[in-house]
Amino acid sequence: MLNLILLKHTRLKLGLMAVLFIALMTLLSACGGGGTSGSPSAPAPTPNLSVFMAPGAYEAEGDVKVNNIPETYLWVAMLLPTKQGNTTVTNFYGLYYKNKDITQVPNLYSGSGLFTNVTSASFTRLSVYPNTTAVLQTGSGTLSKLGNGLVQAQLSFPDADRYDRTIAASAPSNATYNTSGNLKSVTGSWKGQWSYGVSPAGEFSINISSEGDISTSLNFQGFCVLTEGKLAPSANSSNLLTFTLKIPDATQCLLGNQTLNGAAFVTASPVAGKTQRLYIAGVTTDGRGISYIADR
């Protein structure tokens, strides 16, 4: 009889332990414990392009008054993000063609700021390399995202207010954010206007290889030659390429012994019988540089 009582007691004890074990495992499962994998993390938020400024190229044509004198203009701007430590700094390049005359030297604007994933920001650096002189001017300004995909540049130069500009521009309709630029669109021969702040070099032919290498047999401003010119896809926008160029030291060359960095893009040409237009802008660390425009 005693053995029967002990057997029943043992079975009851084991039953209670099983119930407690099942309850504990259920609790751990509900709390996310008891395993090596938890719930999948939420995807990283992507920029809201209807609100934030996006990298890429922007264009505008319009009318403005400079010192109360009306003039028309062609404006091209490029926003190219670069990683500096843990911060993403956006480099800015702008070409202003007075009276839409692409045979003349444009004013070359350049700068940088924290423009990524924001609606507006101030330049941390801004300069203009004028179209009639090699005297660099420094200034201040902002970039702001407006409605309908417009990005507005407000540029101010207290020592040379004739270069002040407030212009809103939009991206080409075929631009796609967060997609690499396409080297195939620029491969081949181009003939256009090469400018370097003092004057244009006239018709200037270049060839771009399938790897993005830029070559030419021509020079400019006497003894300025191009070496190690390179275009490469930018990962930020389908209509944006990175640009680098070295100019060896030489007499009668204001940009000699310099490395230029900048951006480029191809868009539809407005010229009858042409289909493509190429823009290139590149500057030294202080803001002096070159620009190029060509149709084919």
VENWOVEN-V790153 format. One record per residue. N is the residue number from 1. RES is the residue in one small letter. OMEGA is omega in degrees with one decimal (NA if undefined). Layout:
# VENWOVEN-V790153
N:RES:OMEGA
N:RES:OMEGA
This chain:
# VENWOVEN-V790153
1:m:179.9
2:l:179.2
3:n:179.6
4:l:179.3
5:i:180.0
6:l:179.4
7:l:178.8
8:k:179.9
9:h:-179.9
10:t:178.9
11:r:178.2
12:l:-179.4
13:k:179.2
14:l:178.5
15:g:178.3
16:l:179.6
17:m:179.4
18:a:178.7
19:v:179.3
20:l:-179.7
21:f:178.6
22:i:179.5
23:a:-179.9
24:l:179.4
25:m:178.2
26:t:179.4
27:l:179.0
28:l:-179.9
29:s:179.7
30:a:-178.2
31:c:-179.7
32:g:-179.9
33:g:174.8
34:g:180.0
35:g:-178.2
36:t:-178.9
37:s:177.5
38:g:178.4
39:s:179.1
40:p:-178.7
41:s:179.9
42:a:179.5
43:p:179.5
44:a:-179.8
45:p:176.7
46:t:-178.1
47:p:175.1
48:n:-172.7
49:l:175.0
50:s:-178.7
51:v:-171.2
52:f:172.8
53:m:-178.1
54:a:174.5
55:p:177.9
56:g:-178.8
57:a:-179.4
58:y:-178.5
59:e:175.7
60:a:169.5
61:e:-178.4
62:g:-179.6
63:d:-179.1
64:v:172.7
65:k:176.8
66:v:-173.3
67:n:178.3
68:n:176.5
69:i:-178.0
70:p:174.5
71:e:173.3
72:t:-178.2
73:y:165.5
74:l:-176.6
75:w:176.2
76:v:178.5
77:a:178.8
78:m:178.7
79:l:-175.3
80:l:179.1
81:p:173.3
82:t:-179.3
83:k:176.3
84:q:-174.3
85:g:178.3
86:n:-175.8
87:t:174.8
88:t:179.0
89:v:179.5
90:t:174.4
91:n:-176.0
92:f:176.0
93:y:-179.1
94:g:177.6
95:l:-179.2
96:y:179.2
97:y:179.6
98:k:179.6
99:n:177.7
100:k:-176.2
101:d:-176.0
102:i:175.1
103:t:179.1
104:q:-179.8
105:v:176.2
106:p:166.0
107:n:-176.7
108:l:178.8
109:y:174.6
110:s:-179.7
111:g:179.1
112:s:179.4
113:g:179.5
114:l:-171.8
115:f:-175.7
116:t:175.5
117:n:176.1
118:v:177.6
119:t:176.6
120:s:179.1
121:a:178.2
122:s:174.5
123:f:170.1
124:t:176.4
125:r:179.5
126:l:177.9
127:s:173.8
128:v:175.2
129:y:-167.7
130:p:-176.8
131:n:-177.9
132:t:-177.0
133:t:178.3
134:a:-179.7
135:v:-178.6
136:l:177.0
137:q:177.5
138:t:-177.9
139:g:-179.4
140:s:-179.7
141:g:-178.8
142:t:166.7
143:l:-177.6
144:s:175.4
145:k:176.1
146:l:176.9
147:g:176.7
148:n:175.4
149:g:-178.6
150:l:171.2
151:v:-176.4
152:q:174.9
153:a:173.4
154:q:-171.4
155:l:-176.1
156:s:-179.5
157:f:-172.6
158:p:-179.6
159:d:-179.7
160:a:-172.3
161:d:176.6
162:r:177.0
163:y:177.0
164:d:-179.7
165:r:167.6
166:t:-171.4
167:i:173.8
168:a:-176.9
169:a:-179.3
170:s:178.3
171:a:174.0
172:p:-174.1
173:s:-177.1
174:n:-179.8
175:a:178.9
176:t:-179.4
177:y:174.3
178:n:177.2
179:t:-176.2
180:s:174.3
181:g:-172.1
182:n:178.7
183:l:-178.8
184:k:-177.3
185:s:-177.6
186:v:-176.7
187:t:176.9
188:g:-175.0
189:s:177.1
190:w:173.8
191:k:-176.2
192:g:-173.4
193:q:176.6
194:w:-176.3
195:s:-176.1
196:y:172.9
197:g:-179.4
198:v:-179.9
199:s:175.1
200:p:179.1
201:a:-178.2
202:g:178.6
203:e:-172.7
204:f:-177.5
205:s:173.9
206:i:174.3
207:n:-179.7
208:i:-178.2
209:s:178.8
210:s:176.1
211:e:178.0
212:g:179.5
213:d:-179.2
214:i:179.4
215:s:176.3
216:t:175.3
217:s:-174.9
218:l:170.7
219:n:180.0
220:f:-177.4
221:q:176.9
222:g:-171.6
223:f:176.8
224:c:177.5
225:v:-178.1
226:l:172.5
227:t:176.8
228:e:173.1
229:g:-173.6
230:k:167.6
231:l:179.5
232:a:179.9
233:p:169.8
234:s:-179.2
235:a:-170.8
236:n:-176.6
237:s:-178.1
238:s:-178.3
239:n:-175.4
240:l:175.9
241:l:172.3
242:t:-176.5
243:f:173.3
244:t:-177.1
245:l:173.0
246:k:177.2
247:i:-178.4
248:p:178.0
249:d:179.2
250:a:174.5
251:t:-178.9
252:q:176.5
253:c:-176.9
254:l:-177.7
255:l:-179.5
256:g:179.5
257:n:-178.0
258:q:169.7
259:t:-178.8
260:l:175.6
261:n:-178.9
262:g:-175.0
263:a:179.9
264:a:172.0
265:f:177.5
266:v:177.9
267:t:178.8
268:a:-179.5
269:s:175.4
270:p:-176.6
271:v:179.6
272:a:179.7
273:g:178.2
274:k:-179.3
275:t:-175.0
276:q:171.5
277:r:179.6
278:l:172.8
279:y:172.8
280:i:173.4
281:a:178.7
282:g:-176.4
283:v:171.0
284:t:-178.8
285:t:-179.9
286:d:174.2
287:g:173.3
288:r:-177.9
289:g:-176.6
290:i:171.6
291:s:-178.7
292:y:174.9
293:i:-177.6
294:a:176.8
295:d:175.6
296:r:NA
